[in-house]
Amino acid sequence: MKFSSLLCFAGLLAGTASATNSSSVTFDHYSLSINGERSLIWAGEFHYWRIPVPELWRDILEKFKAHGFNTVSIYGHWGFHSAAPGVLDFSTPTHDPRPIMTLAKEIGLWVIFRPGPYVNAESHSGGHAQYVTNGRYGDLRNNDTRYVEAWKPYMKKYWEILQGEQVDTGGNMIAAQLENEFWSMAPESIDYMRQLKEQALEEGITVPLTHNNPNMESKAWSTEYKPNAGSVDISGFDSYPYCWSCVLSECGGRKEYSVVEYYDYFTEVSPNQPPYIPEFQGGSYSPWGSPEGNCITKQNSEFVNIMYRHNIGERLTMISIYVFFGGTNWGNIGYSPAVTSYDYSAAISESRLLQEKYKEGKSLGLFLNVARAEIAKTDRLYYDTGLTTNANLKTSLLVNPDTKARFYVVRHDLSSSTTVETFKINMTTSEGVLTVPSKDSATLAGLTTKILLSDFTFAPKHTLLYSTTEVLTSSIVDGKPVLVFWTPNGESAEFALKDTKSTVSKKTTQLCKGCAVSFDKTAKGSLIVRFDQEAGISIVDLPDLRIVLVDRGIAWGTYVPKLSPHPDAAGKDNVIVHGAHLVRSVKIGGRTIHLTGDTPDATTLLIHAPAAVKSLTWNGRSLSAHRTPAGLLSATLAAPKLTAEAVEAQLNKPGAGWQSIDTLPESAAAYDDSHWTLANLTSTSIKPPPLTLPVLYAEDYNFFHGAVHFRGHFTASPSGTPTSVSLGARFGNAGGISAWLNGHYIGSSHASTADSWNGSFALPAARVRAGKNVLTVLLDHTGKDQSIETIKNYRGLHTARLDAGAFSAWRIQGTQGGIANLDPVRGPYNEGGLYAERRGLHLPGAPLPRSAKTVTRLAVAKPGEVRFFRKTLKLDVPAGFDVPVAVRLTAPGKKVRVQLWVNGYQFGRFIPEVGNQEVFPVPPGVLNYGGENVVAVSVWNQDSAEVELGLRWEVLGVYESSMGSRGIEGRGLRTAWSSRGREK
C-alpha cells in the first residue's frame, strides 16, 4: 500500500495562510477561502470577444451556472481593445467587459480574470495588439521599453475596470492572472513579470495574482520554487491530456482516455498554494484540415467522466475547464492555423447547444456544489490499487482532517480500459473499517471513474456513513433533507446512513420499473439501503430524510437552480428539478414557484418544492401543476410550436436574387493605385529580412490580416523583356496568393496547411507590353502566429523578382485605413482589403456600384476572378424561441476562397481545398430574427474552371426559451454603413 509521504507535512501546513493584499480572498495549501469560507473553485473558460453579442453573455453564463460551476474564467484580448497605439476601446457594446461582471454577480459566479497582455487562446498574435508585431517593439514578452510602454495603457485600463469588481470592493472577482504560458526565467523575463505585477498592485488589485504555466515541464513564477521578483501568489499550469488540437500529430500523438498525475508537481512547486490548473482540457481546437464537426467523438462524455473525477483525486481545488464555451474566430481574430470555428468540441457548442458531455459534467458539478465545504480541505492518504478487492482498480483517498469525511476516487488502473470490473472497497468510517458493499459487489464500467464517500455530512445532523454509488445533489425542503444518488442503469449499489437506525420507519414511496430497494443494518445498527437501478426514479422516505435514486438519464436531466445568488449557495437554497433540458433560474413567491429554462421537446418536470407551493410558471407562463403520489410538484411542458422547417423556409426563401460585383478591379492594368501606400522601405525590423527590395511585408505598412494587394510596376524593353516572375510569400496556414499581369490571370498558389509558398509564374509574351506593365498579387493573410518564437513572423512577399529587368515601384493596400478601425463596433479584425470590404459593401445600407448585376447563382466563371455577392434576407421568428442557425457552404472539389458576412460581421472563412469546415453558425444579435438582414459572400476562384458556391441556411435546434432569439435585439451592434474613410 502506497501512503502519501506528505501526510505529516500536510498536517504541519494546515494553518498556513496566504500573504496576499486581500482581506476577503485568502488561501493555504488546501484551497481558496472567500470571505472566510473555503471554496473549491470549479470553473469554465469563456471569451466574450468570440461572441460579439453582449445580450448572449447571459445565456452563456446561465448555462455555466446550471452546469454546477461556481466560477467563470475570462480571457481579455489586447488587440480586440486596441486597434492602434494610444487607442483603447472599452466602451462600444462588444468591447465593454463590465456587463459580464454584473451578470456574474447576478447569476452567482466568482470570476477569475486573465487580461493578458498575452493570452495565446489560438487567437491572432496570441491576443497582442496587432501593431506590436511589426518588429518595432522588440522581441515582445520581455522588458524592452518599447514593448512595456505599449502594453501598460491597456493593462492599466483593465485594472481600473477590475479594481472595483474584486470581492474586496463588493464584486465577484477572486483572482487575476498575469501573462499566460510564459516559462522563460531569463533576467529580462523576470523583470517583465515584475513590472506586470507591480502595475497590478499599484492599480489596486488585491485578490491573488496567478499564472498559468504551459505544462508541467515549466515550473515558473511560484514563490516557493526558484522565487524571484516576478513570482505570483498562486502558480498553476495547463493540461491537455488528449491534445489541444483535433490533429493529434500536433502533440506528438496521445493515447485516448489516459489520465495525468499532478499531485507530485504541486508538492514540489507550490506546496503552500492551492493546487491550480487554470486550463484543463475541455476539448480541442480545430486547425485547417481537421474533421468537419471537430473531434467531439473523442472529447466526449466518457472523457469528462474519467478525467474530471480523476482530477478531484489529485487533490486539485482550483480547476478551470478550457474552454467550456468557445465561440467563433469571427472577423479574422483567430490565429493562422485555426479555422473560423472555435467550437473546441466544448460542452457548450459554438451555436450554444448543450452537448452530451455538458450533461455528464453536470453530474460532477452538482455533487461538488454540495460537497464543496468538505472537499475544499483534504489530505491525500492513499493512491494505489490495494484499497479495493480488484487489482485492476486504483483508488485515490482524500480525507478532510477536520470532519474526517473521506472521498474515494476509484478508476481503472489503466484509465482507458473498457472492461467492466466488480469490487469491494475497504472504507474507514466512524464505525470502523468496513468492507463494502456488505453484500454482493460494486461495479465500475469501462471508461468510468466514481467518487465514493464515507462519513460525509450532507445536511445538519445527517451523515452518509458510506456509499458505493455517487451522490448527485442534495437539498432541504420544508426542513427535511433530500439526498439524491445516481447510478448507471443495470447496476446495484448500497449506502448506509449514520445515526439512522434500521428500526426507524421507512417507506419506498416510489419505485421505478425493474428497480428494487431493500434494507439491512450495519453491525452497529445503522440503516443500510441496497438497490438495483434501472431507468427512472425511486424514492425512499424516512421520518427526517428523503432518499432519491436515479439513473444516468434522469441525472442528466436534473438541474439544481439556486434561490440565492451566492456562488457557493447550497442546502436550503437548492431546488431540485428533474426532467428538464435546461433550467436557468428559480424563484419562489408566495405559493408559486417560477422557473426559467429551455425546452426542445415535450417533457414532464418533477420538482422537489415546499408543500406550500401550489402553482408553477415556466418562462413566465402558468402551467397546470399537481402533486404526484410521492409529493413532487409535476407539470408537463409542451414541445415548441415552432418548427425548424418553418424557419428554414424563411431563411432559404427561393427567388430572392443576389447582387454581384467584380471585387478585384485592382488587377486591371488601367487601375489607378496612386492612393495606395507606396511600398518604399529598404529595411525592416522584422526577421528575416526580405531577399528583394523594397520591403513588401504587410506589417511594415500597417496591414495585419485579410486580403492584401501588391502592385509592382515595371518597364519592359526589347533587350529586357521578362518571361517569368519569382515570388516568395508567407501568408499563414491555408493562405495563398493569386497573380495577374496587366489584368491577365497568370496563376495561384493553392491552399495547404503550409504557411508559405515559393514559386514562379510564367509571363505570357503576348501579355507583356512594350513599356509600362503592372503585376498584381492578391495575398490571403490568414492571421498571425501566437508562439513566442513565431509571433512576429511576417506576412507578405519576401521575394519579388523578374527574370529580366526589375520592378520600378510597388504599392500595397490592405484593410481600408490600415489601423484606423473605421468600424469600431465590429472592431479592428473584421475587415480585410478586398475592394468590397474597403468600400464597406458588406455593411447594412452600403450603396452598391451601378455595375452590380442581379444573379441567381453564386458562380464565378473565370479562373482568377473574385466576385462579391450580396442579398437582403427578411426573417420573422416569433418571440420566446431560441433558434440557433448556421450557414452551410459547399463547393465540392473546387479551389476557392470564400468569406461570409452577416449584417457586416465576417462569420466564415471557407477554403474547402484544405477545409474541412462547412457549417458556420451565426448568433442572434448578429442575425436579426425580427427584420431585415444583409448577407454577403466573396468568392475567389483559384480553380481552372467555373466555381459555384452552394449556400444554405440550417436550423440547428428550436427551443422554447426565456432567451428567445427574437428578444436578442443586438442593440448598437448592426450599425449601418458610413462613407467616412471609405474608398470611393
Secondary structure as UniProt FT lines:
FT   TURN            5..6
FT   HELIX           7..13
FT   TURN            14..15
FT   STRAND          25..27
FT   STRAND          32..34
FT   TURN            35..36
FT   STRAND          37..39
FT   STRAND          41..46
FT   HELIX           48..50
FT   HELIX           54..67
FT   STRAND          71..75
FT   HELIX           78..81
FT   TURN            85..86
FT   HELIX           93..95
FT   HELIX           98..107
FT   STRAND          110..116
FT   TURN            121..122
FT   HELIX           124..127
FT   HELIX           130..133
FT   TURN            136..139
FT   HELIX           145..163
FT   TURN            164..165
FT   HELIX           167..169
FT   STRAND          173..178
FT   HELIX           187..202
FT   TURN            203..204
FT   STRAND          209..213
FT   TURN            216..217
FT   TURN            223..224
FT   TURN            229..230
FT   STRAND          234..239
FT   TURN            241..242
FT   HELIX           248..251
FT   TURN            256..257
FT   HELIX           263..269
FT   TURN            271..272
FT   STRAND          276..281
FT   TURN            288..289
FT   TURN            292..298
FT   HELIX           301..313
FT   TURN            314..315
FT   STRAND          318..325
FT   HELIX           330..332
FT   TURN            336..337
FT   TURN            344..345
FT   TURN            350..351
FT   HELIX           356..375
FT   STRAND          379..384
FT   TURN            391..392
FT   STRAND          393..399
FT   TURN            401..403
FT   STRAND          406..412
FT   TURN            415..416
FT   STRAND          421..423
FT   STRAND          425..429
FT   TURN            430..431
FT   STRAND          432..436
FT   STRAND          442..444
FT   TURN            446..447
FT   STRAND          449..459
FT   TURN            460..461
FT   STRAND          462..467
FT   STRAND          470..477
FT   TURN            478..479
FT   STRAND          480..486
FT   TURN            489..490
FT   STRAND          492..501
FT   TURN            502..503
FT   STRAND          507..510
FT   TURN            513..514
FT   STRAND          516..521
FT   TURN            523..524
FT   STRAND          526..532
FT   STRAND          537..542
FT   TURN            543..544
FT   STRAND          545..550
FT   HELIX           552..556
FT   TURN            567..568
FT   HELIX           571..573
FT   STRAND          577..578
FT   STRAND          582..589
FT   TURN            590..591
FT   STRAND          592..599
FT   STRAND          603..607
FT   TURN            611..612
FT   STRAND          615..618
FT   TURN            619..620
FT   STRAND          621..623
FT   STRAND          625..627
FT   TURN            629..630
FT   STRAND          633..637
FT   HELIX           644..651
FT   TURN            654..655
FT   STRAND          658..662
FT   HELIX           665..667
FT   TURN            669..670
FT   TURN            674..675
FT   STRAND          677..678
FT   STRAND          696..697
FT   HELIX           698..701
FT   STRAND          706..716
FT   TURN            718..719
FT   STRAND          724..730
FT   TURN            733..734
FT   STRAND          736..741
FT   TURN            742..743
FT   STRAND          744..748
FT   STRAND          756..762
FT   HELIX           765..767
FT   STRAND          771..781
FT   TURN            788..792
FT   STRAND          796..802
FT   STRAND          807..813
FT   TURN            816..819
FT   TURN            824..826
FT   TURN            828..829
FT   HELIX           835..839
FT   TURN            840..842
FT   TURN            844..845
FT   TURN            850..851
FT   STRAND          853..855
FT   STRAND          858..860
FT   TURN            863..864
FT   STRAND          866..876
FT   TURN            879..880
FT   STRAND          881..882
FT   STRAND          885..890
FT   TURN            892..893
FT   STRAND          896..902
FT   TURN            903..904
FT   STRAND          905..910
FT   TURN            912..914
FT   STRAND          919..922
FT   TURN            925..926
FT   STRAND          930..941
FT   STRAND          947..955
FT   STRAND          959..961
FT   HELIX           965..967
FT   TURN            971..973
FT   TURN            980..981
//
